[in-house]
Amino acid sequence: MIADDRPTLGIGMVGYAFMGRVHSQAWRSVGAFFDLPVRPVMAALGGRSKEATAAAARDLGWAAAETDWRDLIARDDVQVVDICTPGDSHAEIAIAALAAGKHVICEKPLANSVAEAEAMATAARAAAERGVHAMVAFNYRRVPAVALARRWVAEGRLGRLHHVRAQYLQDWIADPAFPLVWRLQRERAGSGALGDIGAHVIDTAQFITGELLEGVSALTETFVKERPLAGASAGLSATGATSPADGTAGGAAANPADGAVATGAVDVDDAALFIGRFSGGALGSFEATRFATGRKNALRIEVNGSKGSLAFDFEAMNELWFHDHTLPAAEAGFRRVIVTEAEHPYAAAWWPPGHGLGYEHTFTHEIKDFVEAVAAGVAPAPSFADGLRVQRVLAAVEASAADGSRFTPVEES
């Protein structure tokens, strides 16, 4: 084996479900495709169950397993804590890790409330003064086509921005028999589609435009207000805790002893719609729903400006559509750009032009940017302050929806 004399960077990750598996893939692959100044070492994985955590550590490539995140943070071989747990534990873990001198990367949304996000941002600012850095994991910024869209907007190719249309459409809970998993419980998730996927389109829109949402007017709705209690769940799939004798599911709460399905209340939104105004004057429309039947992971955004427009859909993630409005009308129109050329963001590290990337690559890019920033001693982006800003938009959306869609300013820091 060829010796590697680069300094090591020990990684400890908390959580090994959907996001944990994706982050593990990123930590395993980042050094094989990007020339990093340090060598990430997957030191330890944290989870509650001793047996399940050990099995996940073995399967995902982690050297050790811990059943208490506090023990993981305390390890001498861990310099970075990667938080892949539900939102109700983000603040406690992140604040403790930063206080212990560990760099932190935390899944989105940053927290379940503005108060928690404020505490995290405050802890991150204090840690930064000691050379300890934190980043919130908005992976869609690292789609090459989205990064290219940001570059073109920053270069002025769209001119003055007028409109932003952003959607995140999924359908994985459209079946009313789908169980009551943690993402449908406010205590665990903070909010529903709004925080889970709405946070992504808010961050993506602000990232591409370079502008901030200043105020919103919103509607939210919960279409299925009662669901079967969940048994086993993994990623975006789950099974019910009990099943009736006739094989049906769903319905009102009943006595499980009678063979019926026990149910619980859904106390988060299934869908959120809102309009907003950006700091540069552009108008925005946003939609986040997990009831768009036929749409699996359609994060879509279109930006219209005085000199041109661009459009992106994650279900065709290697494409960016661009219209140059400075051309004569006879030549104008949207053209498709395949974002796989070496000159495009991140693409040079991967395959020959035309050989597309996938969902997992966005996390590898995210880890690459984070590691490079930590190694250079500079603040990675998006910061916890950026995550707090998104949290304030989420809070304004909920406040507006609860107040008859009244236009609600986004609170300033």
C-alpha positions in Angstrom: 0.0 0.0 0.0 1.3 3.5 -0.9 1.9 5.6 2.2 -0.3 8.6 2.7 1.4 11.2 4.8 -1.5 13.7 4.8 -2.9 14.7 8.2 -6.0 12.8 9.2 -9.4 14.1 10.1 -11.4 11.8 12.3 -15.1 11.7 11.6 -17.8 10.7 14.1 -21.3 10.4 12.7 -24.6 10.2 14.8 -27.4 8.4 13.0 -27.3 5.6 10.4 -30.7 5.6 8.7 -31.4 7.3 5.4 -29.2 10.3 5.8 -26.6 8.4 7.7 -26.2 5.9 4.8 -25.9 8.8 2.3 -23.4 10.6 4.4 -21.4 7.4 4.9 -21.3 6.9 1.1 -19.9 10.5 0.8 -17.2 10.0 3.5 -16.1 6.7 1.8 -15.9 8.2 -1.7 -14.7 11.8 -1.3 -11.0 11.0 -1.0 -11.1 8.8 -4.1 -12.3 11.5 -6.4 -11.1 14.8 -4.9 -7.5 15.7 -3.9 -8.1 16.7 -0.3 -5.5 18.4 1.9 -6.4 16.0 4.7 -7.4 12.3 4.8 -10.9 11.7 6.4 -11.0 8.7 8.6 -14.4 7.2 9.5 -13.7 6.7 13.2 -17.0 6.0 14.9 -20.7 5.7 14.3 -23.3 6.6 16.9 -26.7 5.1 17.4 -29.1 4.0 20.2 -29.1 0.2 19.7 -25.8 -1.6 20.4 -26.5 -4.4 17.9 -28.0 -2.3 15.1 -25.3 0.4 15.4 -22.5 -2.2 15.3 -24.1 -3.8 12.2 -24.5 -0.4 10.5 -20.9 0.5 11.4 -19.7 -2.7 9.8 -21.8 -2.3 6.6 -21.2 1.4 6.1 -17.4 1.4 6.8 -17.1 2.9 10.3 -14.2 1.7 12.5 -16.2 1.7 15.8 -19.7 2.1 17.2 -21.0 4.1 20.1 -24.4 3.9 21.7 -24.2 7.4 23.4 -23.5 10.4 21.2 -21.7 12.0 24.2 -19.2 9.2 24.2 -18.7 9.7 20.4 -18.0 13.4 20.9 -15.5 12.6 23.7 -13.4 10.3 21.5 -9.9 11.6 20.9 -9.9 10.2 17.3 -13.0 12.3 16.4 -12.4 15.9 15.2 -15.6 16.3 13.2 -19.2 15.4 14.3 -21.6 14.7 11.5 -25.3 14.9 12.7 -27.8 12.8 10.7 -30.5 12.4 13.4 -34.1 13.8 13.4 -34.4 17.5 14.0 -35.3 17.3 17.7 -31.8 16.3 18.7 -29.8 18.6 16.4 -29.3 21.5 18.8 -28.2 19.4 21.8 -25.7 17.4 19.9 -24.3 20.3 17.8 -23.9 22.7 20.7 -22.2 20.0 22.8 -19.8 19.1 19.9 -18.9 22.7 19.3 -18.2 23.2 23.0 -15.9 20.2 22.9 -13.9 21.7 20.1 -15.3 19.5 17.3 -16.2 20.8 13.9 -19.8 20.1 13.0 -21.8 19.3 9.9 -25.5 19.1 10.6 -28.4 17.9 8.4 -31.2 20.3 7.5 -33.4 21.9 8.6 -30.9 23.2 11.2 -33.4 22.7 14.1 -37.1 22.3 14.9 -37.6 25.9 16.0 -36.1 29.4 15.7 -35.0 29.4 19.3 -33.0 26.1 18.9 -31.5 27.5 15.6 -30.5 30.7 17.4 -28.8 28.8 20.1 -26.9 26.7 17.5 -25.9 29.8 15.5 -24.7 31.5 18.7 -22.6 28.4 19.6 -21.2 28.3 16.1 -20.1 32.0 16.2 -18.4 31.4 19.6 -16.7 28.2 18.2 -15.5 30.0 15.1 -13.5 32.4 17.3 -11.6 29.3 18.5 -11.1 28.0 15.0 -13.9 25.5 15.2 -16.3 25.5 12.3 -19.9 24.4 11.5 -22.0 23.9 8.4 -25.6 23.0 7.7 -26.1 20.3 5.0 -28.2 21.8 2.2 -26.9 19.3 -0.4 -28.9 20.6 -3.4 -26.5 23.6 -3.5 -23.9 21.0 -4.6 -25.8 19.8 -7.7 -23.5 20.9 -10.6 -26.4 22.4 -12.5 -27.5 24.4 -9.4 -24.0 25.6 -8.8 -23.8 26.6 -12.5 -27.1 28.5 -12.2 -25.7 30.4 -9.2 -22.5 31.2 -11.2 -24.5 32.6 -14.1 -26.8 34.7 -11.9 -23.7 36.1 -10.1 -22.1 36.9 -13.5 -25.2 39.0 -14.4 -26.4 36.8 -17.2 -30.0 37.1 -16.1 -29.9 40.8 -15.4 -32.3 42.1 -12.9 -34.3 39.3 -11.3 -38.0 39.5 -11.5 -39.5 36.1 -10.7 -38.5 33.0 -8.8 -40.8 29.8 -9.0 -39.7 27.0 -6.7 -41.3 23.7 -6.0 -40.5 20.5 -4.2 -42.9 17.8 -5.1 -43.1 14.3 -3.6 -45.8 11.7 -3.3 -44.6 9.2 -0.7 -47.3 9.8 1.9 -50.2 10.3 -0.5 -51.7 6.9 0.5 -53.7 7.5 3.7 -52.7 4.1 4.9 -49.0 5.1 5.1 -47.9 4.9 8.7 -47.3 7.7 11.2 -43.5 7.9 10.9 -41.4 10.4 12.8 -41.4 12.9 9.9 -45.2 13.3 10.5 -44.8 14.2 14.1 -44.1 17.8 15.2 -42.3 16.8 18.3 -39.7 14.9 16.2 -39.7 16.8 12.9 -40.7 20.3 13.8 -42.9 20.6 10.8 -44.0 18.5 7.8 -43.4 19.1 4.1 -42.5 22.7 5.0 -39.4 22.0 7.0 -38.4 18.7 5.4 -38.5 19.7 1.7 -39.6 23.4 1.8 -36.4 24.2 3.6 -34.5 22.9 0.6 -36.3 25.1 -2.0 -35.9 28.1 0.3 -32.2 27.6 0.5 -31.8 26.8 -3.1 -33.7 29.9 -4.2 -31.7 32.2 -1.9 -28.5 30.5 -3.0 -29.1 30.8 -6.8 -30.4 34.4 -6.6 -28.0 35.6 -3.9 -31.0 37.3 -2.3 -32.9 36.7 0.9 -36.7 36.3 1.3 -38.0 39.3 3.3 -41.6 38.4 3.8 -44.2 35.7 2.9 -47.9 35.0 2.6 -48.8 31.3 3.1 -51.2 28.5 3.2 -50.6 25.1 4.7 -52.8 22.0 4.8 -52.8 18.5 6.4 -54.8 16.3 4.0 -54.7 13.1 6.1 -55.1 13.9 9.8 -55.0 10.4 11.2 -52.7 7.6 10.3 -51.8 4.0 11.4 -49.1 3.9 14.0 -45.7 3.0 12.5 -43.9 -0.2 13.1 -40.6 -0.6 11.3 -39.5 2.3 9.1 -36.5 3.0 6.9 -35.8 6.1 4.8 -39.2 7.0 3.2 -40.8 3.6 3.7 -42.5 2.1 6.7 -44.8 -0.7 7.9 -47.7 -0.4 10.3 -47.4 -1.4 13.9 -50.4 -3.8 13.6 -52.5 -5.1 10.7 -56.2 -6.0 10.8 -57.2 -9.6 9.9 -58.7 -8.6 6.5 -55.4 -7.0 5.4 -56.7 -3.5 5.2 -55.1 -0.5 6.9 -56.0 3.0 8.0 -59.2 4.4 9.4 -60.1 5.8 12.8 -58.4 4.9 16.0 -59.6 1.6 17.3 -58.8 -1.0 19.9 -55.8 -3.1 18.5 -57.0 -6.0 20.5 -60.1 -6.2 18.2 -57.8 -6.7 15.2 -58.1 -3.1 14.0 -55.3 -0.7 13.3 -54.2 1.7 16.0 -53.8 5.2 14.7 -52.4 8.5 15.8 -52.9 12.2 14.9 -50.8 13.9 12.2 -49.8 17.3 13.7 -47.6 18.6 10.8 -48.5 20.0 7.4 -48.7 17.8 4.3 -48.3 20.7 2.0 -47.3 24.4 2.1 -47.8 27.1 -0.5 -46.5 30.6 -0.1 -45.5 33.7 -2.0 -42.7 36.0 -1.0 -40.6 39.0 -1.8 -36.9 38.9 -2.2 -34.4 41.5 -0.9 -33.6 42.6 -4.5 -37.3 43.1 -5.4 -38.0 39.8 -7.1 -41.3 38.0 -6.4 -41.2 34.3 -5.5 -43.8 31.5 -5.4 -43.0 28.3 -3.4 -44.7 25.0 -3.1 -43.7 22.0 -0.9 -45.9 18.9 -0.9 -45.7 15.2 -0.3 -49.0 14.7 -2.0 -48.0 15.4 -5.7 -48.9 11.9 -7.0 -46.5 10.8 -9.7 -43.7 13.2 -8.5 -40.9 11.4 -6.6 -38.3 14.0 -5.9 -39.0 17.0 -8.1 -37.2 19.9 -6.8 -37.8 22.5 -9.5 -36.8 26.1 -9.8 -37.1 28.8 -12.5 -35.7 32.3 -12.3 -36.7 35.0 -14.8 -34.6 38.1 -15.2 -34.5 41.1 -17.5 -31.7 39.5 -19.7 -32.7 35.8 -19.5 -34.1 32.9 -17.6 -33.0 29.5 -16.2 -34.8 26.4 -15.1 -33.9 23.3 -13.2 -35.6 20.1 -12.2 -33.8 17.6 -10.0 -35.5 14.7 -11.7 -33.3 15.6 -14.6 -30.5 16.8 -12.4 -27.7 16.9 -15.1 -29.6 19.5 -17.1 -29.9 23.2 -16.8 -32.2 25.1 -19.2 -31.2 28.6 -20.1 -32.8 31.4 -22.2 -30.8 34.3 -23.4 -33.2 37.2 -23.8 -30.6 39.4 -25.4 -30.8 37.3 -28.6 -33.1 38.3 -31.5 -36.6 36.9 -31.1 -36.1 34.7 -34.1 -33.2 32.9 -32.3 -34.5 33.1 -28.7 -35.8 30.2 -26.6 -34.7 27.9 -23.9 -31.8 25.6 -24.6 -30.7 22.5 -22.7 -27.2 22.5 -21.2 -25.9 19.1 -20.1 -23.9 20.0 -17.0 -21.2 17.3 -17.2 -18.3 19.2 -18.8 -15.0 19.5 -16.9 -15.5 23.3 -16.8 -18.8 22.8 -14.9 -18.8 22.9 -11.0 -17.5 19.6 -9.5 -17.8 17.7 -12.8 -14.1 17.3 -13.6 -13.6 14.9 -10.7 -16.0 12.4 -12.1 -16.8 10.8 -15.5 -16.4 11.8 -19.2 -18.8 14.4 -20.5 -22.3 13.1 -20.9 -22.0 10.5 -18.2 -24.4 11.8 -15.6 -24.1 12.1 -11.8 -26.7 11.1 -9.2 -28.2 12.0 -5.9 -25.3 10.6 -3.8 -22.8 12.8 -5.6 -24.3 16.0 -4.1 -23.3 14.8 -0.7 -19.8 13.9 -1.8 -19.5 17.5 -3.1 -20.8 18.8 0.2 -18.3 16.8 2.2 -15.5 17.9 -0.1 -16.3 21.6 0.4 -16.7 21.1 4.1 -13.3 19.3 4.5 -11.5 21.8 2.4 -12.9 24.7 4.5 -12.0 23.0 7.8 -8.5 22.2 6.6 -8.0 25.8 5.5 -9.4 27.2 8.7 -12.1 29.2 6.9 -15.9 29.2 7.5 -17.8 26.6 5.4 -21.0 27.5 3.7 -23.9 27.4 4.3 -23.2 28.4 7.9 -25.4 27.9 10.9 -26.3 31.5 10.4 -27.6 30.6 6.9 -29.5 27.7 8.5 -31.0 30.1 11.0 -32.2 32.4 8.2 -34.0 29.5 6.5 -35.5 28.6 9.9 -36.9 32.2 10.2 -38.5 31.9 6.8 -40.1 28.6 7.9 -41.4 30.3 11.0 -42.8 33.2 9.0 -44.6 30.8 6.7 -46.2 29.0 9.6 -47.2 32.3 11.3 -48.7 33.6 8.1 -50.7 30.4 7.5 -52.0 30.5 11.0 -53.1 34.2 10.6 -55.3 33.9 7.5 -52.3 34.2 5.1 -51.4 37.7 6.3 -48.2 38.9 4.7 -45.6 38.3 7.4 -42.1 39.8 7.5 -39.2 37.3 8.0 -37.6 38.2 11.3 -34.1 39.7 11.1 -31.2 38.4 13.2 
